[in-house]
């Protein structure tokens, strides 16, 4: 296990008593070495453990969050790594909506080997934000050997099971996106049918381009139909094209999630 480097960002509220904790107790990372699948891919995990009461963020964290960024520089016998995202929670902090994980999370990793019959060395860093009453960006270094065989890990398996349903699994039919220009970007309204997941729905829309900021969705439900509207602005504040096939829509509710890839013109 490697400890952390903390770089203070900014105080978002009054200083918390939790800062009395040693810095290396706020967040830690551990590589779960996992197991080798029959096709040669390796299933591993990164376990992030946070101090009680602290949270970290999902890939689309909301306006006040910091998305995790994975780097695998220094790895050996590894061709590529695909992180998986367990279903997150929705937080409301003083009227600001953020999306993430409370007290910790396991990120499963599918690791693609250059030589499947040899061990792999997974090395790198995950940069993320951790928050209680303040938010701090954190860099967590990791380095571990992934064995040729290995054994199934219950924590990785549970995180893999805790995934969003696909569009087909959730019975979502046609998904449309109407795109209209606004003074500094585009306004996108998506519509689709989905039975309620819980008492309320939270819809997150991603543009499929890290350079495009997406606002919190304004969501309406009529029966089984959901309508969600977001504004999108490029970070250069210039005109941009939007590929509907790259849009990703996630609906959260009742400790469940549905993930939709792409939409058609209305």
C-alpha positions as CSV (number, residue, x, y, z in Angstrom):
1,X,0.0,0.0,0.0
2,X,1.2,3.5,-0.9
3,X,0.2,6.6,1.1
4,X,-0.6,10.0,-0.4
5,X,0.6,13.3,-1.4
6,X,-1.8,16.1,-0.5
7,X,-1.9,19.5,-2.1
8,X,-4.3,22.0,-0.5
9,X,-6.7,23.5,-3.1
10,X,-9.0,25.9,-1.3
11,X,-11.2,25.9,1.7
12,X,-14.8,25.6,0.7
13,X,-16.1,26.1,4.3
14,X,-14.8,26.6,7.8
15,X,-11.9,24.4,8.7
16,X,-13.0,20.9,9.9
17,X,-11.8,19.1,13.0
18,X,-11.1,16.2,10.6
19,X,-7.9,18.0,9.5
20,X,-6.5,17.1,12.9
21,X,-6.1,13.6,11.4
22,X,-2.7,12.8,10.0
23,X,-2.7,13.5,6.2
24,X,-2.0,9.9,5.3
25,X,-5.2,8.9,7.2
26,X,-7.5,11.0,4.9
27,X,-7.1,8.7,1.9
28,X,-5.2,5.5,1.1
29,X,-4.9,3.3,-2.0
30,X,-4.5,-0.5,-2.1
31,X,-4.1,-2.7,-5.2
32,X,-6.3,-5.7,-5.1
33,X,-4.3,-8.2,-7.3
34,X,-7.3,-10.2,-8.4
35,X,-7.2,-13.0,-11.0
36,X,-6.5,-13.9,-14.6
37,X,-9.5,-14.6,-16.7
38,X,-9.6,-17.5,-19.2
39,X,-9.1,-15.1,-22.2
40,X,-5.9,-13.8,-20.7
41,X,-7.3,-10.5,-19.4
42,X,-6.6,-9.7,-15.7
43,X,-9.3,-8.5,-13.3
44,X,-7.8,-6.4,-10.5
45,X,-9.0,-3.4,-8.4
46,X,-8.0,-0.2,-6.7
47,X,-9.4,0.1,-3.2
48,X,-9.7,3.7,-2.0
49,X,-10.2,4.0,1.7
50,X,-11.2,7.4,3.1
51,X,-11.4,8.8,6.6
52,X,-14.9,8.4,8.1
53,X,-17.3,11.1,6.8
54,X,-15.1,11.9,3.8
55,X,-16.2,11.3,0.2
56,X,-14.6,11.2,-3.3
57,X,-16.1,11.6,-6.7
58,X,-17.4,9.8,-9.8
59,X,-16.3,10.4,-13.3
60,X,-18.9,13.1,-13.8
61,X,-18.8,14.7,-10.3
62,X,-20.9,17.8,-10.7
63,X,-19.8,21.4,-10.7
64,X,-18.2,21.2,-7.2
65,X,-16.4,17.9,-7.6
66,X,-13.0,16.6,-8.9
67,X,-13.2,13.6,-11.2
68,X,-10.7,10.8,-10.6
69,X,-7.9,10.6,-13.2
70,X,-6.0,7.3,-13.6
71,X,-2.4,7.0,-14.8
72,X,-0.6,3.7,-15.3
73,X,2.8,5.0,-16.2
74,X,5.6,2.6,-15.2
75,X,3.5,-0.5,-15.6
76,X,5.1,-3.6,-17.2
77,X,3.6,-6.2,-19.5
78,X,0.4,-4.2,-19.6
79,X,-1.1,-3.0,-22.9
80,X,-4.1,-1.1,-21.6
81,X,-6.3,-0.7,-18.5
82,X,-10.1,-0.2,-18.4
83,X,-11.5,1.1,-15.1
84,X,-15.0,0.2,-14.2
85,X,-17.3,2.6,-12.2
86,X,-19.6,1.3,-9.5
87,X,-23.0,3.0,-9.1
88,X,-22.3,6.2,-7.2
89,X,-24.4,8.2,-4.7
90,X,-25.9,11.7,-5.1
91,X,-24.9,14.3,-2.5
92,X,-26.5,17.6,-1.8
93,X,-24.1,20.1,-0.1
94,X,-25.7,23.5,0.5
95,X,-27.9,23.1,-2.6
96,X,-25.0,21.9,-4.8
97,X,-25.4,18.5,-6.3
98,X,-22.3,16.2,-6.5
99,X,-21.9,12.6,-7.5
100,X,-19.5,10.2,-5.8
101,X,-18.7,7.7,-3.1
102,X,-18.8,7.9,0.7
103,X,-16.0,6.5,3.0
104,X,-14.3,4.6,0.1
105,X,-14.8,2.7,-3.2
106,X,-13.3,-0.1,-5.1
107,X,-12.6,0.6,-8.8
108,X,-12.4,-2.7,-10.7
109,X,-9.8,-2.8,-13.5
110,X,-9.7,-4.9,-16.6
111,X,-6.0,-5.2,-17.4
112,X,-5.0,-6.2,-20.9
113,X,-1.6,-7.9,-21.1
114,X,1.0,-7.9,-23.8
115,X,2.1,-11.5,-22.8
116,X,-0.8,-13.1,-20.9
117,X,1.2,-16.1,-19.6
118,X,3.6,-13.7,-17.7
119,X,3.1,-11.6,-14.5
120,X,2.2,-8.0,-14.8
121,X,3.5,-5.0,-12.8
122,X,0.8,-2.4,-12.4
123,X,2.2,1.0,-11.4
124,X,0.8,4.5,-11.5
125,X,-1.2,7.1,-9.8
126,X,-4.8,8.1,-9.2
127,X,-5.6,11.8,-8.8
128,X,-8.9,12.5,-7.1
129,X,-10.6,14.9,-4.8
130,X,-11.6,14.1,-1.2
131,X,-14.1,16.2,0.6
132,X,-15.7,16.7,4.0
133,X,-16.3,20.3,4.8
134,X,-13.3,21.2,2.7
135,X,-12.1,19.7,-0.6
136,X,-8.5,18.6,-1.2
137,X,-6.9,17.2,-4.4
138,X,-5.0,14.0,-3.6
139,X,-2.4,12.0,-5.5
140,X,-2.3,8.3,-4.6
141,X,0.7,6.2,-5.9
142,X,0.4,2.5,-6.3
143,X,2.7,-0.4,-7.4
144,X,2.0,-4.1,-7.3
145,X,2.5,-7.4,-9.1
146,X,-0.5,-9.0,-10.7
147,X,0.0,-12.8,-10.6
148,X,-0.4,-15.2,-13.5
149,X,-3.3,-17.0,-11.8
150,X,-4.6,-15.3,-8.7
151,X,-7.9,-15.9,-6.9
152,X,-11.3,-14.2,-7.2
153,X,-11.7,-11.3,-4.8
154,X,-15.0,-10.7,-3.2
155,X,-14.5,-6.9,-3.0
156,X,-13.8,-6.7,-6.7
157,X,-16.7,-9.0,-7.6
158,X,-19.1,-6.9,-5.5
159,X,-18.0,-3.7,-7.2
160,X,-18.4,-5.3,-10.6
161,X,-21.9,-6.5,-9.7
162,X,-22.7,-2.9,-8.5
163,X,-22.8,-1.6,-12.0
164,X,-25.4,0.4,-14.0
165,X,-28.0,-1.6,-16.0
166,X,-27.6,-1.3,-19.8
167,X,-30.2,0.3,-21.9
168,X,-31.4,-3.1,-23.0
169,X,-31.5,-4.5,-19.5
170,X,-33.6,-1.6,-18.3
171,X,-36.0,-1.7,-21.2
172,X,-35.2,1.7,-22.5
173,X,-36.4,2.2,-26.0
174,X,-35.6,5.0,-28.4
175,X,-33.5,7.8,-27.0
176,X,-33.5,11.2,-28.7
177,X,-31.5,14.4,-28.3
178,X,-32.6,17.7,-29.6
179,X,-29.8,20.2,-30.0
180,X,-30.3,24.0,-30.0
181,X,-27.7,26.8,-30.1
182,X,-27.3,29.1,-27.2
183,X,-25.1,32.2,-27.0
184,X,-22.0,30.3,-25.6
185,X,-22.7,26.7,-26.7
186,X,-25.4,24.2,-27.1
187,X,-28.6,23.2,-25.3
188,X,-29.3,19.5,-25.4
189,X,-32.7,18.0,-24.5
190,X,-32.8,14.2,-24.3
191,X,-36.0,12.2,-24.0
192,X,-36.6,8.5,-23.4
193,X,-38.9,6.0,-21.6
194,X,-37.7,4.5,-18.3
195,X,-39.8,3.2,-15.3
196,X,-38.9,5.0,-12.1
197,X,-35.9,3.6,-10.3
198,X,-36.8,5.2,-6.9
199,X,-38.7,8.1,-5.5
200,X,-36.7,10.6,-7.6
201,X,-34.5,10.5,-10.7
202,X,-31.1,12.2,-11.2
203,X,-29.9,12.3,-14.8
204,X,-26.3,13.0,-15.7
205,X,-25.4,13.8,-19.3
206,X,-21.8,13.5,-20.5
207,X,-20.7,14.9,-23.9
208,X,-18.0,12.3,-24.6
209,X,-15.4,15.1,-24.8
210,X,-13.5,16.2,-21.7
211,X,-13.2,19.7,-23.2
212,X,-16.9,20.2,-23.0
213,X,-18.5,21.4,-19.8
214,X,-22.0,20.1,-19.1
215,X,-24.4,21.7,-16.7
216,X,-26.6,19.9,-14.1
217,X,-29.6,18.4,-15.9
218,X,-33.1,20.0,-15.5
219,X,-35.2,16.8,-15.4
220,X,-38.9,16.2,-15.8
221,X,-40.8,13.0,-15.6
222,X,-44.3,12.3,-17.1
223,X,-45.3,8.7,-16.4
224,X,-42.4,6.6,-17.7
225,X,-41.0,9.4,-20.0
226,X,-38.0,11.3,-18.8
227,X,-36.9,14.7,-20.3
228,X,-33.6,16.1,-19.3
229,X,-32.0,19.4,-20.5
230,X,-28.4,20.5,-20.2
231,X,-26.2,23.3,-21.5
232,X,-22.9,22.4,-23.0
233,X,-20.0,24.9,-23.4
234,X,-16.5,24.2,-24.9
235,X,-13.6,25.2,-22.6
236,X,-12.3,27.4,-25.4
237,X,-15.6,29.2,-25.4
238,X,-15.8,28.7,-29.2
239,X,-18.3,26.9,-31.4
240,X,-18.0,23.1,-31.5
241,X,-19.7,20.1,-33.0
242,X,-21.4,17.5,-31.0
243,X,-21.4,13.8,-31.9
244,X,-24.7,12.3,-30.6
245,X,-23.2,8.8,-30.7
246,X,-20.7,9.8,-28.0
247,X,-23.2,11.2,-25.6
248,X,-23.6,9.1,-22.4
249,X,-26.7,9.4,-20.2
250,X,-26.8,8.0,-16.7
251,X,-30.0,7.8,-14.6
252,X,-29.5,7.3,-10.8
253,X,-32.2,6.5,-8.3
254,X,-33.1,4.0,-5.5
255,X,-29.4,2.8,-5.3
256,X,-29.7,1.7,-8.9
257,X,-28.4,3.2,-12.2
258,X,-29.1,2.9,-15.9
259,X,-26.4,3.9,-18.5
260,X,-27.4,4.9,-22.1
261,X,-24.9,5.3,-24.9
262,X,-25.8,7.6,-27.7
263,X,-29.0,9.2,-28.9
264,X,-30.7,10.0,-32.2
265,X,-32.0,13.2,-33.6
266,X,-35.6,14.0,-32.4
